[in-house]
Amino acid sequence: MNKIVNYCKACYEELAYKTTWPTRAQLTHSAMVVLSASLVIAVVVFCMDSVFKFIMSSIYPN
């Protein structure tokens, strides 16, 4: 039980005193980068899917 308590104390100390947390501006910038990249990837996948659908419908008409 003592090991678990010491482990929890060490984790708290590391998170509270040794970890450098990003600022609000850094978080906002990182979030915008992730959102932009996600949007670009979604558009690319949509275009690839549309092209593949067009090709498949040309080969196998209904």
Secondary structure in CASP SS format (residue, H / E / C, confidence):
PFRMAT SS
TARGET T0000
AUTHOR 0000-0000-0000
METHOD secondary structure of the structure
MODEL  1
M C 1.00
N H 1.00
K H 1.00
I H 1.00
V H 1.00
N H 1.00
Y H 1.00
C H 1.00
K H 1.00
A H 1.00
C H 1.00
Y H 1.00
E H 1.00
E H 1.00
L H 1.00
A H 1.00
Y H 1.00
K H 1.00
T C 1.00
T C 1.00
W C 1.00
P C 1.00
T C 1.00
R H 1.00
A H 1.00
Q H 1.00
L H 1.00
T H 1.00
H H 1.00
S H 1.00
A H 1.00
M H 1.00
V H 1.00
V H 1.00
L H 1.00
S H 1.00
A H 1.00
S H 1.00
L H 1.00
V H 1.00
I H 1.00
A H 1.00
V H 1.00
V H 1.00
V H 1.00
F H 1.00
C H 1.00
M H 1.00
D H 1.00
S H 1.00
V H 1.00
F H 1.00
K H 1.00
F H 1.00
I H 1.00
M H 1.00
S H 1.00
S H 1.00
I H 1.00
Y C 1.00
P C 1.00
N C 1.00
END
